[in-house]
Amino acid sequence: MEGKERILHIFGSGEPFGEVPVFSGGLFPANAYAIDKCSLIFFPRDAFITLISENIPIVLNILSVLSMRLRQFTIQIENLSLKEVPGRLAGYLLLLAKEQQSKNIIQLSISKGQLASLLGTIPETLSRIFSKLNNRGLIEVEGRNIKVLDTSALEDLAVHGKI
């Protein structure tokens, strides 16, 4: 996929990433980029193995994180292969509303270009879908703030994928 970029996941503050090679060896099959200023902590493999071999709660936490990511990737693959972009966008907006514990106002933490990549589309297509959802009275878009006007219609779109 030379020249193409796909966002697989967006990590929040305090979330670990790149831990798979610790257990499986080899290189990590993706790159990571910071979208905000951040600090990173790197654990060499041997030191990390020593740490987790002496601390079962850390192991359980890592298993929990990896299991959650596996579930997210399974959903992402299902969405990319079975749903059209409007359904993917609706599902993502509902997920953000749940994560942000907001029923009406959702704030995007990433650019619309990054959101397009995350949803497996291009910015122009995403922009057209935002306009359609806005024109149909489902949402209002003001920069990175999205006001949900019709949650049930958005839920229906997430399930059935038709505008």
C-alpha contacts under 8 A as a table, 3 or more apart, distances in Angstrom:
res1	aa1	res2	aa2	distance
1	M	4	K	5.45
1	M	5	E	7.66
5	E	117	S	7.12
6	R	117	S	5.28
6	R	118	L	6.35
6	R	120	G	7.11
7	I	10	I	7.55
7	I	114	Q	7.14
7	I	117	S	5.55
7	I	118	L	4.68
8	L	118	L	6.28
9	H	118	L	7.43
11	F	15	E	5.98
11	F	16	P	7.91
11	F	17	F	7.84
12	G	15	E	5.69
16	P	19	E	7.25
18	G	21	P	6.89
18	G	28	F	6.37
19	E	22	V	5.49
19	E	23	F	7.36
20	V	23	F	5.60
20	V	24	S	6.15
20	V	25	G	7.69
20	V	28	F	6.92
21	P	24	S	4.89
21	P	25	G	4.44
21	P	26	G	5.64
21	P	27	L	5.93
21	P	28	F	5.89
22	V	25	G	5.76
22	V	45	R	5.67
22	V	48	F	7.94
22	V	49	I	7.73
28	F	31	N	7.63
34	A	37	K	6.83
34	A	38	C	7.08
35	I	110	I	7.80
43	F	47	A	6.50
43	F	48	F	5.79
44	P	47	A	5.45
44	P	48	F	6.11
45	R	48	F	5.09
45	R	49	I	6.10
46	D	49	I	5.17
46	D	50	T	6.21
47	A	50	T	5.13
47	A	51	L	6.16
48	F	51	L	4.98
48	F	52	I	6.23
49	I	52	I	5.33
49	I	53	S	5.94
50	T	53	S	5.22
50	T	54	E	6.46
51	L	54	E	5.52
51	L	55	N	6.38
52	I	55	N	4.95
52	I	56	I	6.58
52	I	58	I	6.08
52	I	59	V	5.82
53	S	56	I	7.02
53	S	59	V	7.91
55	N	58	I	5.66
55	N	59	V	6.79
56	I	59	V	4.99
56	I	60	L	6.25
57	P	60	L	5.09
57	P	61	N	6.17
58	I	61	N	5.02
58	I	62	I	6.18
59	V	62	I	5.09
59	V	63	L	6.17
60	L	63	L	5.05
60	L	64	S	6.14
61	N	64	S	5.01
61	N	65	V	6.24
62	I	65	V	5.08
62	I	66	L	6.09
63	L	66	L	5.15
63	L	67	S	5.94
64	S	67	S	5.13
64	S	68	M	6.13
65	V	68	M	5.15
65	V	69	R	6.24
66	L	69	R	5.09
66	L	70	L	6.14
67	S	70	L	5.06
67	S	71	R	6.29
68	M	71	R	5.11
68	M	72	Q	6.24
69	R	72	Q	4.89
69	R	73	F	6.05
70	L	73	F	5.14
70	L	74	T	6.10
71	R	74	T	5.07
71	R	75	I	6.29
72	Q	75	I	5.15
72	Q	76	Q	6.06
73	F	76	Q	4.81
73	F	77	I	6.01
74	T	77	I	5.22
74	T	78	E	6.17
75	I	78	E	5.03
75	I	79	N	6.04
76	Q	79	N	5.06
76	Q	80	L	6.05
77	I	80	L	5.13
77	I	81	S	6.05
78	E	81	S	5.31
78	E	82	L	5.70
78	E	83	K	7.51
79	N	82	L	5.35
79	N	83	K	4.99
79	N	84	E	7.81
79	N	88	R	6.21
80	L	83	K	6.02
80	L	84	E	7.55
80	L	88	R	7.62
80	L	119	L	7.37
80	L	120	G	6.71
83	K	87	G	5.96
83	K	88	R	6.35
83	K	161	G	6.19
84	E	87	G	5.61
84	E	88	R	6.46
84	E	161	G	5.98
84	E	162	K	7.99
85	V	88	R	4.96
85	V	89	L	6.08
85	V	119	L	7.02
85	V	120	G	7.76
85	V	121	T	7.14
85	V	126	L	7.74
85	V	129	I	7.99
85	V	161	G	7.72
86	P	89	L	5.13
86	P	90	A	6.13
86	P	129	I	6.29
86	P	157	L	7.11
86	P	158	A	7.55
86	P	161	G	5.96
86	P	162	K	7.04
86	P	163	I	7.05
87	G	90	A	5.08
87	G	91	G	6.09
87	G	157	L	5.28
87	G	158	A	4.26
87	G	159	V	6.75
87	G	160	H	6.89
87	G	161	G	3.99
87	G	162	K	6.92
88	R	91	G	5.17
88	R	92	Y	6.13
88	R	119	L	6.44
88	R	158	A	6.41
88	R	161	G	7.55
89	L	92	Y	5.05
89	L	93	L	6.13
89	L	119	L	6.96
89	L	158	A	7.53
90	A	93	L	5.17
90	A	94	L	6.22
90	A	154	L	5.65
90	A	155	E	6.98
90	A	157	L	6.23
90	A	158	A	4.94
91	G	94	L	5.16
91	G	95	L	6.14
91	G	154	L	7.83
91	G	155	E	7.24
91	G	157	L	7.93
91	G	158	A	4.74
91	G	159	V	7.86
92	Y	95	L	4.98
92	Y	96	L	6.18
93	L	96	L	5.06
93	L	97	A	6.16
93	L	106	I	7.43
94	L	97	A	5.00
94	L	98	K	6.25
94	L	154	L	7.65
94	L	155	E	7.38
95	L	98	K	5.12
95	L	99	E	6.14
96	L	99	E	4.95
96	L	100	Q	5.85
96	L	106	I	6.65
97	A	100	Q	5.16
97	A	101	Q	5.74
97	A	102	S	4.97
97	A	103	K	5.92
97	A	104	N	7.58
97	A	105	I	7.48
97	A	106	I	5.75
98	K	101	Q	4.89
98	K	102	S	6.40
98	K	103	K	7.59
99	E	102	S	7.82
100	Q	106	I	7.20
102	S	105	I	6.06
102	S	106	I	6.69
103	K	106	I	7.91
103	K	148	V	7.23
103	K	151	T	8.00
104	N	146	I	8.00
104	N	147	K	5.32
104	N	148	V	4.79
104	N	149	L	6.97
105	I	145	N	6.68
105	I	146	I	5.66
105	I	147	K	4.49
105	I	148	V	6.28
106	I	145	N	5.71
106	I	146	I	5.02
106	I	147	K	6.26
106	I	148	V	7.60
107	Q	144	R	5.67
107	Q	145	N	4.59
107	Q	146	I	6.27
108	L	111	S	7.21
108	L	144	R	5.04
108	L	145	N	6.35
108	L	146	I	7.71
109	S	144	R	7.52
110	I	114	Q	6.07
110	I	115	L	6.51
111	S	114	Q	5.14
111	S	115	L	6.20
111	S	144	R	7.51
112	K	115	L	4.80
112	K	116	A	6.06
112	K	123	P	6.72
112	K	126	L	7.79
112	K	144	R	7.94
113	G	116	A	5.06
113	G	117	S	6.43
113	G	122	I	7.32
113	G	123	P	5.21
114	Q	117	S	5.08
114	Q	118	L	6.19
115	L	118	L	4.94
115	L	119	L	6.16
116	A	119	L	5.13
116	A	120	G	6.12
116	A	121	T	5.07
116	A	122	I	5.32
116	A	123	P	5.34
116	A	126	L	6.02
117	S	120	G	5.03
117	S	121	T	5.76
117	S	122	I	6.55
117	S	123	P	7.89
118	L	121	T	7.75
121	T	125	T	6.66
121	T	126	L	6.94
122	I	125	T	5.52
122	I	126	L	6.38
123	P	126	L	5.04
123	P	127	S	6.04
124	E	127	S	5.08
124	E	128	R	6.33
125	T	128	R	5.16
125	T	129	I	6.31
126	L	129	I	5.10
126	L	130	F	6.16
127	S	130	F	5.10
127	S	131	S	6.25
128	R	131	S	5.06
128	R	132	K	6.24
129	I	132	K	4.99
129	I	133	L	6.13
130	F	133	L	5.20
130	F	134	N	6.06
130	F	141	V	7.47
131	S	134	N	4.97
131	S	135	N	6.00
132	K	135	N	5.03
132	K	136	R	6.08
132	K	163	I	7.94
133	L	136	R	5.17
133	L	137	G	6.35
133	L	138	L	5.31
133	L	139	I	5.88
133	L	163	I	7.65
134	N	137	G	5.25
134	N	138	L	5.85
134	N	139	I	4.94
134	N	140	E	5.31
134	N	141	V	7.10
135	N	138	L	7.72
136	R	139	I	7.99
137	G	140	E	7.51
137	G	149	L	6.45
137	G	150	D	7.02
138	L	148	V	6.24
138	L	149	L	5.03
138	L	150	D	4.77
138	L	151	T	7.31
138	L	153	A	6.73
138	L	154	L	6.53
139	I	146	I	6.58
139	I	147	K	5.44
139	I	148	V	4.56
139	I	149	L	5.06
139	I	150	D	6.95
140	E	146	I	5.68
140	E	147	K	5.03
140	E	148	V	6.68
140	E	149	L	7.21
141	V	144	R	7.29
141	V	145	N	6.06
141	V	146	I	4.64
141	V	147	K	6.46
142	E	145	N	5.22
142	E	146	I	6.27
143	G	146	I	7.76
148	V	151	T	6.30
150	D	153	A	5.50
150	D	154	L	6.32
151	T	154	L	5.01
151	T	155	E	6.09
152	S	155	E	4.98
152	S	156	D	6.15
153	A	156	D	4.98
153	A	157	L	6.14
154	L	157	L	5.02
154	L	158	A	6.19
155	E	158	A	5.03
155	E	159	V	6.37
156	D	159	V	5.20
156	D	160	H	5.91
156	D	161	G	7.49
157	L	160	H	5.20
157	L	161	G	4.61
157	L	162	K	5.63
157	L	163	I	6.40
158	A	161	G	5.50
